[in-house]
Amino acid sequence: MNTALLIDTSREVPSKLFGTFNIYPLGYIVEDSKGNKLEERTKIQEIQTSKLLSVLQKDKKARLLAPSIKDFVELYTYLSEEYKSLISVHSSLSTPAVFENAIVAKKIVSDIDIDIIDTQTLGTSSGIFIEELARKIPDAENINEIRKEAIRLEKKITSYILTRNEQLNTLGVGKTKKFSGITSSLKPYILYNFSYGKWSEEGKNRAPKLLIEEIEERIKKIKDFKEIKYIYFSANGAFSKDLKQILKVFKNSNPEKITPSLVSYFLLGKESFNFSYF
């Protein structure tokens, strides 16, 4: 298939894969507390987010804005000059506005066949989803094959997210209660698990080490009878050391360290842990 794959930059894909698999990113906008808007710089198959990440870290009132319908129309139109079809992958779970804008833009652009795929993956699991889906596109005979592959992938990817940032509650994942009246440093950490295409809350504790040990034990059991193809991970703050503890389980594998996206930082906060495998 002469097909391009368009993603928004909440999909955490290593940039080295962009050129290999015809992946094109569409960036976000950060609006600071003074109303200034900064666009996430995305040249063709390149992402640059460090400046915007710094704004989110320093300015607690900064907002993260989705790529507009106009942004989608412009990129869809640009890609129509080179490709016969386009697969646009977004998430109605973590980035509902982006998903909705993509649908509207599809109705406006008529020069190319566009198919929009909704995925519930988030963070590092979204990167694995895109990488494996991209590998299947060149040999696919039609879009139905790609859609079937997308459904299969979501059921096969496993992911763990550890955070105490309340932003994740807005996604409606699990049954997390808000702790808005509690000092930030005393809020419990929440462990989320993505398995068989669904997110669920798996535990809550003020001692993150106990939750990390639980992840480690689960992975050890899985590794004994399942071949692991991809391992993506990211960690912010003090979790970097704990991450090494889990990676030791995969002695003969090559884990891929992922830089968290603006969306992940906004949702998960400066102290977060994300580990995914397929």
C-alpha positions as CSV (number, residue, x, y, z in Angstrom):
1,M,0.0,0.0,0.0
2,N,1.3,3.5,-0.9
3,T,0.2,4.7,2.5
4,A,1.4,7.3,4.9
5,L,0.8,7.1,8.7
6,L,-0.1,10.3,10.4
7,I,0.1,10.5,14.2
8,D,-0.3,13.3,16.7
9,T,2.8,13.7,19.0
10,S,1.1,12.1,22.0
11,R,2.0,8.8,20.3
12,E,5.5,8.2,21.7
13,V,7.4,6.8,18.7
14,P,11.2,6.9,18.4
15,S,11.9,9.5,15.6
16,K,14.3,7.1,14.0
17,L,11.3,5.1,12.8
18,F,9.6,8.1,11.0
19,G,11.5,7.9,7.7
20,T,11.6,4.1,7.7
21,F,7.8,3.7,7.9
22,N,6.4,7.0,6.4
23,I,5.3,8.3,9.7
24,Y,4.4,12.0,10.0
25,P,3.8,13.8,13.3
26,L,1.4,16.6,14.1
27,G,2.3,18.7,17.1
28,Y,0.5,20.4,20.0
29,I,0.3,24.0,21.3
30,V,1.2,25.2,24.8
31,E,-0.5,28.4,26.0
32,D,1.2,29.9,29.0
33,S,-0.4,31.8,31.9
34,K,0.0,35.1,30.0
35,G,-1.9,33.9,26.9
36,N,1.2,33.4,24.7
37,K,0.9,30.4,22.4
38,L,3.9,28.2,21.5
39,E,3.6,25.6,18.8
40,E,5.4,22.3,19.1
41,R,7.9,22.4,16.3
42,T,7.4,19.5,13.8
43,K,9.3,19.6,10.6
44,I,8.6,16.7,8.3
45,Q,9.4,13.6,10.3
46,E,10.9,15.5,13.2
47,I,9.7,16.6,16.6
48,Q,11.2,19.2,18.9
49,T,9.4,19.6,22.3
50,S,12.1,20.6,24.9
51,K,11.1,24.3,25.0
52,L,7.4,23.6,25.4
53,L,8.1,20.9,28.1
54,S,10.1,23.6,30.0
55,V,7.1,25.9,29.9
56,L,4.8,23.2,31.3
57,Q,7.3,22.4,34.1
58,K,7.7,26.0,35.2
59,D,4.2,27.5,34.5
60,K,1.6,25.6,36.5
61,K,-1.2,27.5,34.8
62,A,-0.1,26.6,31.3
63,R,-2.5,24.8,29.1
64,L,-2.0,22.1,26.4
65,L,-4.0,22.7,23.3
66,A,-4.8,20.2,20.5
67,P,-3.7,20.5,16.9
68,S,-6.6,22.3,15.1
69,I,-8.8,21.1,12.3
70,K,-6.8,23.5,10.1
71,D,-3.5,21.8,11.1
72,F,-5.0,18.4,10.1
73,V,-6.3,19.7,6.8
74,E,-3.0,21.2,5.8
75,L,-1.0,18.0,6.6
76,Y,-3.6,15.7,5.0
77,T,-3.5,17.9,1.8
78,Y,0.3,17.9,1.8
79,L,0.5,14.1,2.1
80,S,-2.1,13.7,-0.7
81,E,0.5,14.9,-3.2
82,E,2.7,11.8,-2.6
83,Y,0.5,9.1,-1.2
84,K,-2.7,7.4,-2.4
85,S,-4.0,6.7,1.1
86,L,-3.5,7.8,4.6
87,I,-4.0,6.2,8.0
88,S,-4.4,8.7,10.8
89,V,-4.0,7.2,14.3
90,H,-5.2,9.0,17.4
91,S,-6.9,8.4,20.8
92,S,-10.4,9.3,21.9
93,L,-9.3,8.3,25.4
94,S,-6.2,10.5,26.0
95,T,-6.7,13.1,23.3
96,P,-10.4,13.3,22.4
97,A,-10.2,16.8,20.8
98,V,-7.5,15.6,18.5
99,F,-9.5,12.5,17.5
100,E,-12.6,14.7,16.8
101,N,-10.5,17.2,14.8
102,A,-9.1,14.5,12.6
103,I,-12.7,13.2,11.8
104,V,-13.8,16.7,10.8
105,A,-10.7,17.3,8.6
106,K,-11.2,14.0,6.9
107,K,-14.6,15.3,5.6
108,I,-12.9,18.4,4.2
109,V,-10.0,16.8,2.3
110,S,-11.2,14.8,-0.7
111,D,-7.8,14.3,-2.6
112,I,-6.8,11.3,-0.6
113,D,-8.4,8.2,1.0
114,I,-8.1,8.7,4.8
115,D,-8.9,6.2,7.4
116,I,-8.9,7.2,11.1
117,I,-8.0,4.6,13.7
118,D,-8.9,5.1,17.4
119,T,-6.6,3.5,19.9
120,Q,-6.8,3.4,23.7
121,T,-3.1,3.2,24.1
122,L,-1.3,5.9,26.1
123,G,2.3,6.8,26.6
124,T,4.8,4.1,25.8
125,S,2.1,1.6,24.8
126,S,1.1,4.0,22.0
127,G,4.7,3.9,20.7
128,I,4.6,0.1,20.5
129,F,1.2,0.2,18.8
130,I,2.4,2.6,16.1
131,E,5.7,0.7,15.4
132,E,4.0,-2.6,15.0
133,L,1.1,-1.2,13.0
134,A,3.5,0.6,10.7
135,R,5.4,-2.6,9.9
136,K,2.2,-4.2,8.7
137,I,1.1,-1.4,6.4
138,P,3.4,-2.0,3.4
139,D,2.2,-5.6,2.9
140,A,-1.5,-5.0,3.6
141,E,-3.9,-5.4,0.7
142,N,-6.6,-3.2,2.1
143,I,-7.6,-1.0,5.0
144,N,-9.6,-3.9,6.6
145,E,-6.3,-5.8,7.2
146,I,-4.9,-2.7,9.0
147,R,-8.0,-2.4,11.1
148,K,-7.8,-6.0,12.1
149,E,-4.2,-5.6,13.0
150,A,-5.0,-2.6,15.2
151,I,-7.6,-4.6,17.1
152,R,-5.2,-7.5,17.6
153,L,-2.4,-5.2,18.8
154,E,-4.5,-3.5,21.5
155,K,-5.3,-6.9,22.9
156,K,-1.6,-8.0,22.9
157,I,0.1,-4.9,24.4
158,T,0.6,-4.7,28.2
159,S,1.5,-1.4,29.9
160,Y,1.9,-0.1,33.4
161,I,1.7,3.6,34.5
162,L,2.5,4.8,37.9
163,T,1.6,8.3,38.8
164,R,-0.1,10.5,41.4
165,N,-1.0,13.3,39.1
166,E,-4.8,13.9,39.1
167,Q,-4.9,14.8,35.4
168,L,-5.2,11.1,34.6
169,N,-8.5,11.0,36.5
170,T,-10.1,13.0,33.7
171,L,-9.7,10.1,31.3
172,G,-12.2,8.0,33.3
173,V,-9.7,5.2,33.7
174,G,-10.6,2.7,36.5
175,K,-12.2,4.0,39.6
176,T,-9.7,6.5,40.9
177,K,-10.9,8.9,43.5
178,K,-9.7,12.5,43.5
179,F,-7.5,13.7,46.4
180,S,-7.7,17.4,45.7
181,G,-7.6,18.3,49.3
182,I,-4.5,16.5,50.1
183,T,-1.0,18.0,49.9
184,S,0.7,16.8,46.7
185,S,3.5,15.0,48.4
186,L,1.1,13.0,50.5
187,K,-1.1,11.8,47.6
188,P,-1.0,8.1,47.0
189,Y,0.6,6.7,43.8
190,I,-1.8,5.0,41.5
191,L,-0.9,1.9,39.4
192,Y,-2.7,1.6,36.1
193,N,-2.6,-1.4,33.8
194,F,-3.4,-1.7,30.1
195,S,-4.3,-5.2,29.2
196,Y,-6.5,-6.8,26.5
197,G,-7.3,-3.3,25.1
198,K,-8.5,-1.8,28.4
199,W,-7.1,0.3,31.2
200,S,-7.9,-0.4,34.8
201,E,-6.7,0.8,38.2
202,E,-4.6,-2.0,39.8
203,G,-3.4,-0.5,43.1
204,K,-2.9,2.6,45.2
205,N,-0.1,3.2,47.8
206,R,1.9,6.1,49.2
207,A,5.0,3.8,48.9
208,P,5.7,3.5,45.1
209,K,8.3,0.8,45.8
210,L,5.6,-1.7,46.7
211,L,3.7,-1.0,43.4
212,I,6.9,-1.3,41.4
213,E,7.6,-4.7,43.1
214,E,4.2,-5.8,42.0
215,I,4.9,-4.9,38.4
216,E,8.2,-6.8,38.6
217,E,6.5,-9.9,39.9
218,R,3.9,-9.8,37.2
219,I,6.5,-9.4,34.5
220,K,8.6,-12.3,35.8
221,K,5.6,-14.6,35.5
222,I,4.8,-13.4,32.0
223,K,8.4,-13.7,30.7
224,D,8.5,-17.4,31.7
225,F,6.0,-18.4,29.0
226,K,5.8,-15.5,26.6
227,E,8.3,-14.2,24.1
228,I,8.6,-10.4,24.4
229,K,9.2,-8.6,21.1
230,Y,9.2,-4.9,22.1
231,I,9.9,-3.1,25.4
232,Y,9.3,0.6,25.7
233,F,9.9,2.6,28.9
234,S,10.1,6.1,30.3
235,A,10.5,7.5,33.8
236,N,10.5,11.0,35.4
237,G,11.9,12.1,38.7
238,A,13.1,9.5,41.3
239,F,11.7,6.5,39.3
240,S,14.8,6.2,37.1
241,K,16.5,3.9,39.7
242,D,13.4,1.7,40.1
243,L,13.2,1.3,36.4
244,K,16.6,-0.4,36.3
245,Q,15.1,-3.0,38.8
246,I,12.4,-4.0,36.3
247,L,14.7,-3.9,33.3
248,K,17.0,-6.5,34.9
249,V,14.2,-9.0,34.3
250,F,14.8,-8.7,30.5
251,K,18.4,-9.7,30.4
252,N,18.6,-10.6,26.7
253,S,16.2,-7.9,25.4
254,N,16.9,-4.4,24.1
255,P,14.5,-2.1,25.9
256,E,13.8,1.2,24.0
257,K,14.0,4.3,26.2
258,I,11.3,6.8,25.2
259,T,11.1,10.5,25.8
260,P,7.7,11.3,27.3
261,S,5.5,13.4,25.1
262,L,3.9,16.7,26.1
263,V,0.6,14.9,26.6
264,S,2.2,12.3,28.9
265,Y,3.9,15.0,31.0
266,F,0.7,17.0,31.2
267,L,-1.4,13.9,32.3
268,L,1.2,12.0,34.4
269,G,3.3,14.8,36.0
270,K,7.0,15.1,36.8
271,E,7.0,12.0,38.9
272,S,5.8,9.1,36.7
273,F,6.8,5.7,35.5
274,N,5.6,4.0,32.3
275,F,6.6,0.6,31.1
276,S,5.1,-1.3,28.1
277,Y,5.8,-4.5,26.3
278,F,4.5,-6.6,23.4
